[in-house]
C-alpha cells in the first residue's frame, strides 16, 4: 500500500454522493469498490471460479439498482497471470450479463516493461475479437483510464477524482526487469 494511503473502509466523499466509492468486497485475491457511477475491480491474484462467483454476487446487487450506465474499471497487475479457460469463460459470461448497464469498460494492466506491454497487447486482441457493444479500452494506469471514462462522459469529474483516491490505496505496480547477460570481468 502506498505510504499514507487510507484503507478501503475509510473512503468517503461527503461532497459528492454520486461518486462516493464504497468498498463492497475485500478478499485475499479480489477487491471491489462501487458508486452510482463506477464499479472498480482489482484482481490481486489470478482470478478463479470462486473469485468470479464473489464478483457476480457483488455485481448482481450493484447493477440491479442502477438507472444509468456505469463505468467499469478492471485492474490487474502485469505479473498476475491469465485465468484458466473455464474461469475466463465465466468472466466473459458475467460481463455479458451486465453489458446493458455498462457505459464504458476500462481495463488497467499495471506495470512496466515487456510483460506489461505483452499483457496489454493480448487483452487488446481479445477485445477486438469479442467486439462489445460499449466502449472499451486498455490502459497502463488508473489515471489514464479515469481520464478516458470522463472524456466519454461515462463518469463525472468527481468520480474521476475518487478513482485517483482508490489508485493511491493500491500496492505499487510491479516492475519487471529485463534480464541482462552477466558482465565479463
PAFI-546861 format. One record per residue (C-alpha): residue number from 0; residue in one letter; x, y, z. Coordinates in nm, 2 decimals. Each point is the difference from the previous one (the first is absolute). Layout:
BEGIN
  num  residu       u       v       w
  NUM       A       X       Y       Z
...
end
This chain:
BEGIN
  num  residu       u       v       w
    0       X    0.00    0.00    0.00
    1       X    0.13    0.35   -0.07
    2       X    0.12    0.18    0.31
    3       X   -0.27    0.21    0.16
    4       X   -0.28   -0.15   -0.21
    5       X   -0.34   -0.05    0.16
    6       X   -0.14   -0.34    0.04
    7       X   -0.29   -0.11   -0.22
    8       X   -0.25    0.04    0.28
    9       X    0.11    0.36    0.06
   10       X   -0.10    0.12   -0.35
   11       X   -0.27    0.26    0.03
   12       X   -0.08    0.30   -0.21
   13       X   -0.27    0.20    0.17
   14       X    0.03    0.27   -0.26
   15       X   -0.12   -0.24   -0.28
   16       X   -0.27   -0.25    0.07
   17       X    0.00   -0.15   -0.35
   18       X    0.37   -0.07   -0.01
   19       X    0.07   -0.13    0.35
   20       X    0.17   -0.33   -0.06
   21       X   -0.07   -0.24    0.27
   22       X    0.18   -0.33    0.07
   23       X   -0.23   -0.28   -0.10
   24       X    0.23   -0.30    0.03
   25       X    0.35   -0.06    0.13
   26       X    0.15   -0.35   -0.02
   27       X    0.36   -0.13   -0.03
   28       X   -0.03    0.00   -0.38
   29       X   -0.27    0.26   -0.09
   30       X   -0.10    0.36    0.10
   31       X   -0.32    0.17   -0.12
   32       X   -0.12    0.36    0.04
   33       X   -0.31    0.15   -0.14
   34       X   -0.20    0.32   -0.03
   35       X   -0.30    0.13   -0.20
   36       X    0.24    0.06   -0.29
   37       X    0.27   -0.27    0.03
   38       X    0.09   -0.36    0.08
   39       X    0.37   -0.05    0.06
   40       X    0.15   -0.35    0.02
   41       X    0.36   -0.07    0.10
   42       X    0.12   -0.36   -0.04
   43       X    0.30   -0.05    0.23
   44       X    0.05   -0.36   -0.12
   45       X   -0.10   -0.21   -0.30
   46       X   -0.38   -0.01   -0.01
   47       X   -0.16   -0.33    0.09
   48       X   -0.36   -0.13   -0.02
   49       X   -0.05    0.09    0.36
   50       X    0.12    0.36   -0.07
   51       X   -0.25    0.02   -0.29
   52       X   -0.28   -0.12    0.23
   53       X    0.09    0.27    0.26
   54       X    0.01    0.26   -0.27
   55       X   -0.33   -0.12   -0.15
   56       X   -0.17    0.04    0.34
   57       X    0.12    0.36    0.03
   58       X   -0.08    0.08   -0.36
   59       X   -0.35   -0.14    0.03
   60       X   -0.08    0.21    0.30
   61       X    0.16    0.31   -0.15
   62       X   -0.12    0.00   -0.35
   63       X   -0.36   -0.08    0.08
   64       X   -0.06    0.33    0.17
   65       X    0.17    0.22   -0.26
   66       X   -0.20    0.22   -0.23
   67       X    0.29    0.13   -0.20
   68       X    0.29   -0.14   -0.19
   69       X    0.31   -0.07    0.21
   70       X    0.37    0.03   -0.05
   71       X    0.18   -0.33    0.08
   72       X    0.37   -0.01    0.08
   73       X    0.17   -0.34    0.02
   74       X    0.35    0.02    0.14
   75       X    0.27   -0.27    0.00
   76       X    0.37    0.00    0.04
   77       X    0.20   -0.11   -0.30
   78       X    0.16   -0.28    0.21
   79       X   -0.34   -0.15    0.08
   80       X   -0.04   -0.28   -0.25
   81       X   -0.31   -0.06   -0.22
   82       X   -0.28   -0.21    0.14
   83       X   -0.06   -0.36   -0.12
   84       X   -0.24   -0.04   -0.29
   85       X   -0.30   -0.10    0.22
   86       X    0.05    0.31    0.22
   87       X    0.06    0.23   -0.31
   88       X   -0.33   -0.13   -0.14
   89       X   -0.18    0.07    0.33
   90       X    0.14    0.35    0.01
   91       X   -0.12    0.06   -0.36
   92       X   -0.35   -0.12    0.09
   93       X   -0.01    0.22    0.31
   94       X    0.09    0.31   -0.21
   95       X   -0.25   -0.10   -0.27
   96       X   -0.28   -0.03    0.25
   97       X    0.06    0.36    0.11
   98       X    0.08    0.16   -0.34
   99       X   -0.33    0.20   -0.01
  100       X    0.12    0.19    0.31
  101       X    0.36    0.06   -0.12
  102       X    0.07    0.35   -0.15
  103       X    0.37   -0.06   -0.04
  104       X    0.25   -0.27    0.11
  105       X    0.36    0.09    0.08
  106       X    0.25   -0.28    0.06
  107       X    0.31    0.11    0.18
  108       X    0.31   -0.22   -0.02
  109       X    0.24    0.15    0.25
  110       X    0.37   -0.04   -0.04
  111       X    0.29    0.09   -0.22
  112       X    0.21   -0.19   -0.24
  113       X   -0.05   -0.28   -0.25
  114       X   -0.24   -0.21    0.21
  115       X   -0.24    0.29    0.06
  116       X    0.01    0.10   -0.37
  117       X   -0.06   -0.35   -0.11
  118       X   -0.29   -0.04    0.24
  119       X   -0.16    0.32   -0.13
  120       X    0.05   -0.12   -0.36
  121       X   -0.16   -0.33    0.06
  122       X   -0.30    0.15    0.18
  123       X   -0.03    0.26   -0.29
  124       X   -0.01   -0.29   -0.25
  125       X   -0.26   -0.19    0.20
  126       X   -0.22    0.32    0.02
  127       X    0.02    0.04   -0.38
  128       X   -0.12   -0.35   -0.05
  129       X   -0.29    0.02    0.25
  130       X   -0.12    0.35   -0.12
  131       X   -0.21    0.11    0.30
  132       X   -0.29    0.24   -0.06
  133       X    0.15    0.26    0.24
  134       X    0.32    0.20   -0.02
  135       X    0.30   -0.19    0.14
  136       X    0.37    0.08    0.02
  137       X    0.31   -0.13    0.17
  138       X    0.23    0.22    0.21
  139       X    0.33   -0.01    0.19
  140       X   -0.13    0.21    0.29
  141       X   -0.32    0.08    0.19
  142       X    0.05    0.37   -0.08
  143       X   -0.01   -0.06   -0.37
  144       X   -0.31   -0.22    0.04
  145       X   -0.18    0.26    0.21
  146       X    0.08    0.28   -0.25
  147       X   -0.13   -0.21   -0.29
  148       X   -0.32   -0.09    0.19
  149       X   -0.06    0.36    0.08
  150       X    0.07    0.11   -0.37
  151       X   -0.27   -0.25   -0.11
  152       X   -0.23    0.16    0.25
  153       X   -0.06   -0.33    0.18
  154       X    0.12    0.14    0.33
  155       X    0.01    0.35    0.15
  156       X    0.32    0.19    0.09
  157       X   -0.08   -0.08    0.37
  158       X   -0.01   -0.37   -0.08
  159       X    0.34    0.04   -0.17
  160       X    0.14    0.15    0.31
  161       X   -0.14   -0.29    0.21
  162       X    0.19   -0.24   -0.23
  163       X    0.32    0.17    0.08
  164       X   -0.06   -0.05    0.37
  165       X   -0.06   -0.37   -0.06
  166       X    0.32   -0.01   -0.21
  167       X    0.19    0.14    0.29
  168       X   -0.11   -0.29    0.22
  169       X    0.12   -0.27   -0.24
  170       X    0.34   -0.15    0.05
  171       X    0.27    0.13   -0.24
  172       X   -0.01   -0.15   -0.34
  173       X    0.25   -0.27   -0.07
  174       X    0.32    0.09   -0.17
  175       X    0.12   -0.27   -0.24
  176       X    0.37   -0.01   -0.07
  177       X    0.17   -0.08   -0.32
  178       X    0.25   -0.28    0.04
  179       X    0.34    0.12   -0.10
  180       X    0.29   -0.24   -0.06
  181       X    0.26   -0.01    0.27
  182       X    0.29    0.24   -0.05
  183       X    0.34   -0.15   -0.08
  184       X    0.26    0.11    0.24
end
